[in-house]
Amino acid sequence: MVRGLTTALLMGSSALALPFVDIHERQNTTDCAVQDTYPAVDYAQLPDPFTFSDGTKVATKADWACRQAEISKLLQHTMSVKVTVGSKSVTINTAIKKPSTSPGPAIITIGGSSLPVPATVGTVAFGNDAFAAQASGSSRGQGDFYTLFGNTHSAGALTAWAWGVDRVVDGLVQLGAATTGIDPERLGTTGCSRNGKGALIAGALVDRIALTLPQESGSGGAACWRISDAQHDAGANIQTAGEIVGENVWFSTNLDAYATKTTTMPEDHHMLAALTAPRGLFVIENDIDWLGPVSTTGCMKAGRLIYQGAGVPTNMGFSLVGGHGHCQFPSAQQTDLTTYINYFLLDGATPPGVVEVSSADVDMADWAPWMVPTLI
């Protein structure tokens, strides 16, 4: 069983950053009046995940489900897109490695995996570059996603990948565990660096993913735009929204309008953790300047506060360990990784403890002054 998650076969389309469609509707939110437009904001600090856009406070678990639906709208720009593609079709080819005992769990790897995956967990290789190219700033609109929806579609590559991961899950469900050797109720996702950004966003948007394992995703992933800008202004060599929109096509062009004024965004990347809760999330980072160790630490500390408010404080962990090359997994993080895999994918009985490891010094009062409620 997926911990803390009621599963259902989802159909939809996708997008992110401040992208375009409400591709991934949140489940169990039929009683929520989620609006399509929101007031202008200017928050120097991270927006309060426990306050609706109209100022109402989140007080109950039902409120939180509705606030998650609203956050999804904030992270995705609204527009209705049919998943029916008429005469157009593409084939997503995946290489499946079955777990040692099948059917069993598997991790969907975005562009491969830098993490040690135990033999008891299978892998499903998703070719993200073919699905939505990320070669450079000139590769926008290239790949299978855009074959289906047109090369002017406003989704950036990261959200296109999330949509593709969702379709891979559809395939696993429809073929069945007896055929694939994979239990579609016990799926994880991972990727490193730019592909780690994709893993984090896929885990946030595809709520059939039980465990999300982004590795060294940095800015545009586990870092918060506001904190990265503050670090840059203080002299850090760090990737910012202003840089990232010109480097590659990971985000929708809708992000461009916010690139130099991130305080006007109604959300930030701590809210990716908000969408992943209560499912498993273990964020693995490095102390490389460009990734933004202070920003990833502060952003994911805020994410852990959200998990605390959701009543599952140990379902999310954050570990920043340096002294190694980019995308080289250090042995110091192995025990925590194993604990998360055992609990969320292998149905282990021992839940993770509190995992919050970082050498970066971040005063959360500067960034997350909001109150963490006890939801009833």
N, C-alpha and C positions, 0 to 999 in steps of 0.2 A: 504494500500500500504506500502511496505517496503521503508523507507526513504533513498533516495540517492542510490537505488540499482535497476538495471534491473535484474529481476529474469529469470532463465531458469532451466530446469531439467538437472542436471549434472549426468554424468556417469563417473566413473573413479575409481582409486585405490589410496592408500595414504601412507604417511610416514612423520616423522619429527625428527628433532633435527639436524642432518646432516644425515638424513636417506636416503632412497634408491630410492623411486620412485617418479616420478612426478605425483602423484596420483590425485592431485587436480589442474587441469589446470585453469588458470585465464580466465575469460570471456572477450570477446571483445578485444582480443590481436592478431588477425590473421595477423596484419601488423607489428608485432614485431619480430625482428630477435633475439630471445633469445638463447644465446649460451649455450652449455652443459658443458664447462670447463672454469675455471676461474684462474687468476694468483694467486700465493701465496701472502699472506698479513701478516703484523705484525702491527696491530693497537692497541696502548695502550688505545686509546679512542674509543668511540662507532663509528662504521662505518657510514659514511654519507649516509643516505637513499636517498638523492637527487643527488647522483652521480653514474652513471653507472660504472660497473666494468672496462670499458675501459677508464674511466676518463671523459667521456662526462657528462655535467651537465643536470639535468632535468629542462626544461624550460617551458613546456606546459602540459596541462592535458593529452594529448595523450602520451607524454613522460612518465608521471607518471604511466599511465596504463601499459606501457611497463616495467618500472622499477619495478612495483609490480610483474609482471610476472617473472622478473629476480630474485627478492627477494625470490619468491616462489621456484625457482630453487635452490637458495643458501640454503634455509631452508630444502629443500628436495634434496636428491641425485638423479641423473637422471638414469632412466631405464624404459623400457616400460613394463607395466603389464596389461594384459587383465582382464577385470572385469568378463568375462565368466569363470565359475568355473567347466565346464564340468559336471561330474556326482556328484560332491560334493555339498552339500547344508546344510545350517543351518537355524534355525528359531530364529529370534530376537523377544522375547516376551516383550511387553511394557504394562504398566498399564496407561491408559489414564483417566485423570480426566477432564471432560469438563468444560469450563468456564460457569459462571452463565447465560450468554447469548450466545448461540451458533448458528451458528459457530462463533468462536472468536479466539483470540490469545492463544498461549501456550508456556510454557518454558520447554525445554527438560532438565531434571535433570540427571546429571551424578553422579550416586551413591547417589541420594537423593539431597535434598535442605536444606540448613541452612538458607535461606532467606525467609522472609514472602512474600508469593505469594498471591496477592489479589484474591478474588473470581471471579473477571472479567477476570482473566487469568487462563487458564487451565494448566495442567502439563502432560508431557509424560515421564514416568520413564524409563530410559535406564540403563539396568544392565551391567555396564562396566566391572565388575570383571569376569563375565561369558564370556564376549566377548573377553577379553584379560586380563589374570591374572596379579595381581600386589602384590602377597603375599610376595615375597622376591626376592633376586637376583637369586634364583634357579627356578623361575616360568616362565622364558622366554620360549616363544613358546607354551604356554598353553592357551586354550580358542577357541571360535568359529572362530575368525579371522584366526587362525593358522590351524584349521580344513580345512578351505577353501584354504589357500595358502601355507600350509606346516609349520611344526614347526621350520624350519630353516630360515623362512622369516625374513628379516632384520629389519622390522618395529618394533619399540618399542611400548609398550602398549598405550601410549598417542595418537600416530598416528593411531593405530588400532582402538581406540575408535572414533577418528574423522571420520574414514571410516564408522564405524558402525552408527554414528549419521547421516551421509550423506544418508545411506540406510534407516534409520528411516524416514527421510524427503521424500525419494522416496515413501515409503509406504503411508505416509500421502497424498502425491500428487495423487498417483494412486487410493487410496480408495475414496478420495474426502471429502470436508468439510461436505457435507450432511450426510455422513456415520460416520465420526469420531467426528464431532462437532468442529474440529480444522481447522482454516484457515492457510494453509501452507505458505501463504505469510507473516504471522506475527508470526515468531518463535524466541524465545530466547533460551539461554542455560546457565546453571549454575552448579556449584559444589564447594566444599570447600576443602582446603588443597591439597592433591594429586589429588583429583577429580577437584579441581579448576584449577590445571595445565591443566588437560584434557579439561575443559570448555574453557580456553583461546586458546588452540591450535585448538579445534574444531571450535571456532568462527573465527579464522584466516584462516583456510583451507576450511571451508564449507561456501561459500559465499551466501547461501540461509538463513543464520542465520541473523536476523535483529538486535538483541541485545545480546551482550555477557556480562555475569555477573560473572567473576571469583572472588571467595572469598578466601582470604588468601592463594594464590597459591605459594607465596614465590619464593625461588630459583628453577629454572626449570619451572617457570611460569612468574610472573610479574617482577622478578628480572633479572638483566643483569649479565651474567657470569663474565665479566671483573670487574664490580663494586664489586661483591661478593668476588672475589679473593683479590681485594685491601682491602676490609674490613677485610677479614680473616688475611691478612698479617699484618694488624694493630692491631690484637688481638681480633677481634669479634668472637663470637661463632655463626657461620653462615654456612649454607649448601653451598657447592661449587660443581662445576662440578667434581672435583677430588673425592669428597665423594659420590655424587649422583650415579655415574656409578657403584659403588659397592653395594649400598644399595638396589636398586630395578631395575626393567626392564622397567622403564618409557620411556627411550630413546633407539634408535638404538645403537648397539655396535659400529657404525661408530663414535659416540661421544667420544669413549674411546681415540682415537688418539689426541683429543684436550683437554682432561680433565685437564692436567697440563700445558697447553700452550694456554689458551683461547684467547690470543691476536692474535693468528694466524687464528682464525675463521673469515671468510669473512662476518659474520653477528653476531647479538646478539639479545636479546629478545625484544628490542624496535621495531624490525622489525616485530614482531607478531602484534603490533599495526598498522604498515604500511600495513599489509595484510588485517586487519579488516576495515580500512578506506575505504569509508566514512560511513560505517554502525555504529550503536551504540555500544559503549564500555564503561562500567562503572566498573572500577577495585577497588575492596574493599580489604583493607589490614589491618594488625594489627602490633603492635610494638614489637612483640616477636622476640628476637634476631635471632633465627634459621631461621626465614622467611626472614631476611635481610631488615629491614625497611629503611635503607639508600639506599640499592641497588634497592629495589622496587620503592622507591621515585624517585631516579635519572633515572631509566630505564623508568618509566612511564611519568616522566616529558619530557624525550626525545620523548616518544610516542605522547604526547600532542603537541610537536613542529611539529611532522609529520602531525598530524591532522590539525594544523594551516596551514601548507604548502599545504595540500590537499583542503583547503578552507572551512573546516567544524570544526572550533576550538571547538565548544561546543558539538560536537557529541561524544567526549570522555571526561570522567571525571575520576579522581583518588582521593580516599579518604582513608587515613590511620588514624584510630582512635583506640587508645589503651585503657587499663584499663579494659579489659574483657577477658574471656577465649577464647581459640582457637575455631573458628567456632561458636561463640556466637555473633549474630548480634546485635550491639548496636543501641539504639533508635536515637542516634545522626546522624546516616547515613540514617534514614528512609526517610526524605524529599527528599534527592537527588535520592535515589533508586526509589521512587515513581515518581519523575519527568521523569526519564529515561524510566520507564515502560509505563507511560502514553503517552509519545511522540512516542516511537518506536514501541510499541505493541498495544496501544489502540487508536492510531491516534489522540492524543491530539494536540491542536493547538499551545501550548506554548513549544518552544524548551528549553532544559536545558540551564542554565546559565553556567558560567565558574566554574567548580568544580575541585579544586586542593587543597586538604586538607592534610597536613602532618606536624608533629612536627620535622621531620628529616631535618637537614641542609645539603643541597647538592649544591655545586657550579657547575652549569651546564657548565660553561666555561671549567671546568676540563674534562668533559665527552662528551659534544656535541658542539664543537667549529664551526661546520659547519653552513653555512648560510641557513636560511629558505627562499625558493624562493616564489614569487607570481606567481602561474601557470596561464597561459592564455588559 
